[in-house]
Amino acid sequence: MPQLHSSPAAPEADQGPRILIVEDDHPLALAVSINLKARGYDVRVAKTAASALKISGQWQPQAVLLDLGLPDTSGLEVLRSLRTWSTVPVIVVSARHEQEGKINALDEGADDYVTKPFSTGELLARLRSALRRAATAFATERVNPVLVSSDNRLRLDLAQSSVYVDDSRIHLTPIQWKIVEYMARNYESLVKSTDLLQAVWGKNYERETNYLRVYMSQLRHKLEPDPSRPSYFLTEPGLGYRLNGFAPA
């Protein structure tokens, strides 16, 4: 059975590309892991969506082999979450033969698709191809999915869709999280109200600025030290909002 790593250590300098296998079929995961390790890859295995996202955020793999049929949620949800903060190559490895399944995975941001049963040679060739295409991007950009406020009080974890205040996880509604997530992905810039409205509610809501006022007030009461004098979620009158004082962890 492949070993699962919930708190991966930093890779050694002489190890090969970091590959995350997301697969709940233990014999298959073990076989793929052995083949990859024999060729010099540094491999981790996750059997659930939750552990896949946790490892991705901490370890930052250079490619992901992703099964769609996971026990806790669909692999498509893993893919959607990854694509909010990472451009890591994702090769979907699934027993689903339907054309629609392949199209959905590619539309959600998968780089390639391999159908079970597959040959090891084909999988390795597709993995090498994905790594080559991503080589330049990895050399110039390392995405850190965790942002921390300058006072170390508030932590935004895009990989796990979580917010922590003083290390305590804070429950956000789906809409509240979408607002936080969009602002976190644009933390170095002013976020225009129209852009935020379209990102959260859709293109037909770009004039509904009252929505933002209500939800921003809710977020401040949940996350700010003093909601009446916000220090994280700042309003730029007539323009939009800015996430203030955050940096990658």
Summary of the structure (lengths in Angstrom):
residues: 249
radius of gyration: 19.8
end to end distance: 33.0
largest distance: 60.5
contacts: 735
relative contact order: 0.10
helix: 40%
strand: 21%
